[in-house]
Amino acid sequence: MNTFNLEKLVRNNIKNLKSYSSARTEYSGEASVFLDANENSYGSPLKQNFNRYPDPLQWELKQGLSKIKGIPAQNIFIGNGSDEVIDLAFRIFCEPGMENVIICPPTYGMYKVGAQINNVILREVTLTSEFQLDVEGVLNAVDKNTRLLFICSPNNPTGNNMNRKDIELLLNNFPGLVVIDEAYINYSAQKSFLQELTEYENLIVMQTMSKAWGLAALRLGLAFASGKIIELLNKVKPPYNINLASQQLGMEALTGIEKVNANIINTIEQRKFLCQQLASFNFIRKIYPSDANFILLKTTDADKIYRNLSDLKIIVRNRSKEPLCENCLRITVGTPKENQQLIEALKKYPND
Ligand SMILES: *Cc1c(COP(=O)(O)O)cnc(C)c1O
């Protein structure tokens, strides 16, 4: 078991940072005249008032999320998409050009891009041929400058869950922070790690409202972690990172959880339907089992199938350049109509 020390992982400039403070966060009473922030007191051309700066900590939305997720609001951070959470993690914990992070390809592309933008050294430990974590490989890749480990479960683009025992082993033995990206958790049979937050102080669970909640355009990425980690994220984020329209629409969405659950059930049903249909094409060599809202396929010629589909105005994701994904396409589960269109389009591809 680790002796985990968060302080030691934080960059010195962040430790010493005095974060931006507005007059309104400094004032604790009930003000009625706001002449502190150079807002436009006359309003805008819109019917709804967007002339005031939004709540920097999005408390109402967090309280709504807290009820649904069973996690205290103080342990929730909301980013402008998960992308912002990923970027903040690099900026808080990794000294550019010096410290390193571990990712396990094939996986979500933003971890690598985020590392490169921040000039953080990347150590890539490929998944096993079963698309599972190479636990020993990860631990062997650790040195004194290792700060973060990204685990995506269910993983994008492979669609499978990482074995829970492996994740637990890494949580217990990895010396830095473990970020578990659960963007697709609502489609999965696997249990979330949210309930494990009290046990592991080195854990950050990321989720998002972009997938099962269907709100990709609002850019609401979620992070759940210890109060200390959340404080660091709040300290470094831009003060008004979540705009008011997103906060309000996010809260409205939380009142419609039945619709979200119905859509999850439909997606899983269509995922099964697609798998059955796709199995009849002999240019599809393998359909990988999926716990997400997409399916990874191994084909005889990914580039050619991709081109054929795009000629028919159907766009899928060509992942054939990713490690272990030679000739693989990733297909998002669509509506029944879209899935039918996909199947019809594939029927036009020579099945030989
Ligand atoms: C789609 C996706 C996200 C969501 O990103 P947002 O910035 O919140 O839209 C996060 N992680 C993975 C692995 C994803 O595939």
The ligand as an SDF file (V2000), in Angstrom:
LIG
                    3D

 15 15  0  0  0  0  0  0  0  0999 V2000
  -16.2160   11.0740  -25.5880 C   0  0  0  0  0  0  0  0  0  0  0  0
  -15.2140   10.8750  -24.5400 C   0  0  0  0  0  0  0  0  0  0  0  0
  -15.0740   11.7970  -23.5040 C   0  0  0  0  0  0  0  0  0  0  0  0
  -15.9360   13.0090  -23.4250 C   0  0  0  0  0  0  0  0  0  0  0  0
  -15.2520   14.1650  -23.6320 O   0  0  0  0  0  0  0  0  0  0  0  0
  -16.0140   15.5570  -23.4010 P   0  0  0  0  0  0  0  0  0  0  0  0
  -14.8910   16.5370  -23.5480 O   0  0  0  0  0  0  0  0  0  0  0  0
  -16.5820   15.5160  -22.0150 O   0  0  0  0  0  0  0  0  0  0  0  0
  -17.0560   15.6920  -24.4390 O   0  0  0  0  0  0  0  0  0  0  0  0
  -14.1650   11.5490  -22.5030 C   0  0  0  0  0  0  0  0  0  0  0  0
  -13.4060   10.4310  -22.5210 N   0  0  0  0  0  0  0  0  0  0  0  0
  -13.5220    9.5190  -23.4980 C   0  0  0  0  0  0  0  0  0  0  0  0
  -12.7200    8.2910  -23.4330 C   0  0  0  0  0  0  0  0  0  0  0  0
  -14.4160    9.7110  -24.5320 C   0  0  0  0  0  0  0  0  0  0  0  0
  -14.4940    8.7970  -25.5100 O   0  0  0  0  0  0  0  0  0  0  0  0
  1  2  1  0
  2  3  1  0
  2 14  2  0
  3  4  1  0
  3 10  2  0
  4  5  1  0
  5  6  1  0
  6  7  2  0
  6  8  1  0
  6  9  1  0
 10 11  1  0
 11 12  2  0
 12 13  1  0
 12 14  1  0
 14 15  1  0
M  END
$$$$
